[in-house]
Amino acid sequence: MDQNFFSNTSSRKDDHLKICVENDVKYENVSSGFDNYLIRPNILTGISPDDIDLSTKLLGKSMDFPLLIAGMTGGSEKGKEINKIIAKVCDEFNIGMGVGSQRVAIENPALIDSFQVRGNAENIPLLANLGIAQFSSGYSVKEAEKAIEMINADGLAIHVNPLQELIQYDGNKNLMNIQQSLKDLVSECKYPIIVKSVGTGFSKEDMKFLSSLNITAIDIAGAGGTNWKKIEMYRNPSLSDLSSTLINWGIPTAECLVNAVGIISDSSKKIIASGGIWSGMDAVKALILGADYVAFALPALLAISKDSETGLRKFIHNYILEMKIVLAMLGITKLEELRKKKNLLMRKTPH
Ligand SMILES: Cc1cc2nc3c(=O)[nH]c(=O)nc-3n(C[C@H](O)[C@H](O)[C@H](O)COP(=O)(O)O)c2cc1C
């Protein structure tokens, strides 16, 4: 890691970035679940990675691959620099991106420019970001639309992270109105809304509720990748008194995805799979299981911390190449041929 990566940082969001780069913030003993599935390579397909077309659309924008870098940052000089790198590289590959929570910019307009990335990514799908906790404590559709308009985004990702809020010493404990807040926001907002977890996943009951709302997509962000309870523990070591079972509590991404595909029957509601999907192979498994798009966050941050823009470019290049190699070995050249073809996957039998 570049030792100067966090030389001058102070904000809470920068603490999060620093903790993620300097520590192991992954789940312990909880996998995203994709290792329970096997893909059998066919070696006689005669298809080359160059024959594969993974293009798709999100929020009316064309993308060359069904991939997004999930929202992480903004609100500081470091956040601005990272958002700019992500935007440039996403634009090069023509994939989507989200920014981190814009609450700080709603509260302090001087920070707005750290989220504004359209100068580097004019045409990619871009997601604004706010937390539902703010809507349970006073925000209205006004702040939601402001977040979208301030960065000229295509939609708003609303993150839902009650477990983290409850564990965090400065977290928002006012979660009583969470469902009503979501209902109100979705019915009043004139822009598309995506509801996302942050690495704990959504249960079947949660997803049934979400599928009743007029949302554009769910980002399941299941367990097995970045663990926010652990990140909060690094910020506040007294949390290490909590049991490791609680700290590592969440629903594995593959399980959330299978449930989401079963519950969300309206094909106009899209499913974004994320939470520990850190390889092209696992991304292909997620698409076979029925995801419309795949997103990742931490691996992008780690790649940037290692080698800035070049590091991220290399990571995404290899991720896409891996997806294409796997698809070539499956004899598949188009995204539509992949989705829900569950016969391409085998469930590993337990030993
Ligand atoms: C450093 C960092 C900061 C994040 N900040 C936000 C945020 O502000 N808003 C949000 O919705 N999710 C945030 N996330 C969660 C990610 O968007 C994503 O849902 C989660 O990390 C799971 O993906 P992963 O396992 O690929 O990291 C953040 C993740 C990381 C690693």
PDBQT file of the ligand as one rigid body, heavy atoms in Angstrom, charges set to zero:
ROOT
HETATM    1  C1  LIG A 401     -15.011   2.283   2.268  1.00  0.00    +0.000 C 
HETATM    2  C2  LIG A 401     -16.453   1.995   2.016  1.00  0.00    +0.000 A 
HETATM    3  C3  LIG A 401     -17.365   3.020   2.161  1.00  0.00    +0.000 A 
HETATM    4  C4  LIG A 401     -18.734   2.783   1.919  1.00  0.00    +0.000 A 
HETATM    5  N1  LIG A 401     -19.629   3.820   2.023  1.00  0.00    +0.000 NA
HETATM    6  C5  LIG A 401     -20.917   3.603   1.670  1.00  0.00    +0.000 A 
HETATM    7  C6  LIG A 401     -21.854   4.684   1.611  1.00  0.00    +0.000 A 
HETATM    8  O1  LIG A 401     -21.534   5.834   1.911  1.00  0.00    +0.000 OA
HETATM    9  N2  LIG A 401     -23.136   4.420   1.210  1.00  0.00    +0.000 N 
HETATM   10  C7  LIG A 401     -23.524   3.140   0.868  1.00  0.00    +0.000 A 
HETATM   11  O2  LIG A 401     -24.679   2.940   0.459  1.00  0.00    +0.000 OA
HETATM   12  N3  LIG A 401     -22.671   2.098   0.937  1.00  0.00    +0.000 NA
HETATM   13  C8  LIG A 401     -21.392   2.302   1.304  1.00  0.00    +0.000 A 
HETATM   14  N4  LIG A 401     -20.507   1.250   1.318  1.00  0.00    +0.000 N 
HETATM   15  C9  LIG A 401     -21.020  -0.124   1.062  1.00  0.00    +0.000 C 
HETATM   16  C10 LIG A 401     -20.797  -0.559  -0.377  1.00  0.00    +0.000 C 
HETATM   17  O3  LIG A 401     -21.500   0.281  -1.259  1.00  0.00    +0.000 OA
HETATM   18  C11 LIG A 401     -21.219  -2.036  -0.593  1.00  0.00    +0.000 C 
HETATM   19  O4  LIG A 401     -22.626  -2.129  -0.456  1.00  0.00    +0.000 OA
HETATM   20  C12 LIG A 401     -20.596  -3.005   0.399  1.00  0.00    +0.000 C 
HETATM   21  O5  LIG A 401     -19.265  -2.622   0.690  1.00  0.00    +0.000 OA
HETATM   22  C13 LIG A 401     -20.590  -4.447  -0.132  1.00  0.00    +0.000 C 
HETATM   23  O6  LIG A 401     -19.773  -4.592  -1.256  1.00  0.00    +0.000 OA
HETATM   24  P1  LIG A 401     -18.273  -5.195  -1.193  1.00  0.00    +0.000 P 
HETATM   25  O7  LIG A 401     -18.285  -6.459  -0.387  1.00  0.00    +0.000 OA
HETATM   26  O8  LIG A 401     -17.897  -5.391  -2.619  1.00  0.00    +0.000 OA
HETATM   27  O9  LIG A 401     -17.404  -4.133  -0.532  1.00  0.00    +0.000 OA
HETATM   28  C14 LIG A 401     -19.157   1.472   1.547  1.00  0.00    +0.000 A 
HETATM   29  C15 LIG A 401     -18.202   0.455   1.408  1.00  0.00    +0.000 A 
HETATM   30  C16 LIG A 401     -16.873   0.694   1.637  1.00  0.00    +0.000 A 
HETATM   31  C17 LIG A 401     -15.881  -0.423   1.475  1.00  0.00    +0.000 C 
ENDROOT
TORSDOF 0
